[in-house]
């Protein structure tokens, strides 16, 4: 097993998967198609939660979504690792609020600095 904590190795594994199946050649990197696949996977995650399926099933569906997210970064040619940390920095500066008994961390109309 590769280094389970290595983003670079996960990204490389997805790139190899794309290359092996010639995604770029056969429109497998089309973003509209990829969004549809991600929506399908999110539905499967929802079914796991709402139907009380096992953690193993939930983790597999979450992994499918992560693979699609990594593949989308490859297809759109952006650095998801960099985008993640940039977004975490933004989120860390945001306040939280209780809305209908649930915690939310959002922009809440604050400045976008």
C-alpha positions as CSV (number, residue, x, y, z in Angstrom):
1,X,0.0,0.0,0.0
2,X,1.2,3.5,-0.8
3,X,1.6,6.2,1.8
4,X,-2.0,6.6,2.9
5,X,-1.4,10.2,3.8
6,X,0.1,11.4,0.5
7,X,-2.1,13.7,-1.5
8,X,0.5,13.4,-4.4
9,X,0.2,9.7,-4.5
10,X,-3.6,9.8,-4.5
11,X,-3.5,12.3,-7.3
12,X,-1.0,10.1,-9.2
13,X,-3.2,7.0,-8.8
14,X,-6.2,8.9,-10.2
15,X,-4.0,10.3,-13.1
16,X,-2.9,6.7,-13.9
17,X,-6.6,5.6,-13.9
18,X,-7.5,8.4,-16.3
19,X,-4.5,7.5,-18.5
20,X,-5.3,3.8,-18.5
21,X,-8.9,4.3,-19.6
22,X,-8.0,7.2,-21.9
23,X,-10.5,9.6,-20.2
24,X,-9.1,12.7,-22.0
25,X,-9.5,11.0,-25.4
26,X,-13.0,9.7,-24.8
27,X,-14.5,12.8,-23.1
28,X,-14.2,11.2,-19.6
29,X,-12.8,14.5,-18.4
30,X,-15.8,16.6,-19.6
31,X,-16.8,18.7,-16.6
32,X,-20.6,18.4,-17.2
33,X,-20.3,14.6,-17.3
34,X,-18.1,14.7,-14.1
35,X,-20.6,16.8,-12.2
36,X,-23.3,14.3,-13.1
37,X,-21.2,11.5,-11.8
38,X,-20.5,13.4,-8.6
39,X,-24.2,14.1,-8.1
40,X,-24.8,10.3,-8.5
41,X,-22.2,9.5,-5.9
42,X,-23.6,12.1,-3.5
43,X,-27.0,10.4,-3.9
44,X,-25.3,7.1,-3.0
45,X,-23.8,8.7,0.1
46,X,-27.2,10.1,1.0
47,X,-28.7,6.6,0.6
48,X,-26.0,5.1,2.9
49,X,-26.9,7.6,5.6
50,X,-30.7,7.7,5.2
51,X,-31.0,3.9,4.9
52,X,-28.6,3.1,7.7
53,X,-26.1,1.3,5.6
54,X,-22.8,0.2,7.0
55,X,-19.8,2.5,7.6
56,X,-17.9,0.3,5.1
57,X,-20.5,1.2,2.4
58,X,-20.4,4.8,3.4
59,X,-16.7,5.0,3.3
60,X,-16.6,3.4,-0.2
61,X,-19.1,5.9,-1.6
62,X,-17.1,8.8,0.0
63,X,-14.0,7.4,-1.6
64,X,-15.7,7.3,-5.0
65,X,-16.6,11.0,-4.5
66,X,-13.0,11.9,-3.5
67,X,-11.7,10.1,-6.6
68,X,-14.1,12.0,-8.8
69,X,-13.0,15.3,-7.1
70,X,-9.4,14.5,-7.7
71,X,-10.2,13.6,-11.3
72,X,-12.0,16.8,-11.7
73,X,-9.0,18.8,-10.6
74,X,-6.9,16.8,-13.2
75,X,-9.5,17.4,-15.9
76,X,-9.9,21.2,-15.2
77,X,-6.1,21.5,-14.6
78,X,-6.1,23.1,-11.1
79,X,-4.3,22.3,-8.0
80,X,-6.9,20.9,-5.6
81,X,-4.4,20.7,-2.7
82,X,-3.7,24.4,-3.1
83,X,-7.4,25.2,-3.4
84,X,-8.2,23.1,-0.3
85,X,-5.7,25.1,1.9
86,X,-6.8,28.4,0.4
87,X,-10.4,27.6,1.3
88,X,-9.5,26.3,4.8
89,X,-7.7,29.6,5.4
90,X,-10.9,31.5,4.5
91,X,-13.1,29.2,6.6
92,X,-10.9,29.6,9.6
93,X,-11.6,33.3,9.6
94,X,-15.3,32.9,9.6
95,X,-17.7,33.0,12.5
96,X,-20.2,30.3,13.3
97,X,-23.9,30.6,14.1
98,X,-26.6,28.4,15.3
99,X,-29.4,28.2,12.7
100,X,-32.4,26.1,13.6
101,X,-30.4,24.2,16.2
102,X,-27.5,23.4,13.9
103,X,-24.1,24.9,13.7
104,X,-23.2,26.8,10.4
105,X,-19.9,28.3,9.4
106,X,-20.6,30.6,6.5
107,X,-19.9,33.9,4.9
108,X,-23.0,35.5,6.5
109,X,-22.5,38.6,4.3
110,X,-19.1,39.3,5.8
111,X,-16.4,41.0,3.6
112,X,-14.6,38.8,1.2
113,X,-11.0,39.8,2.1
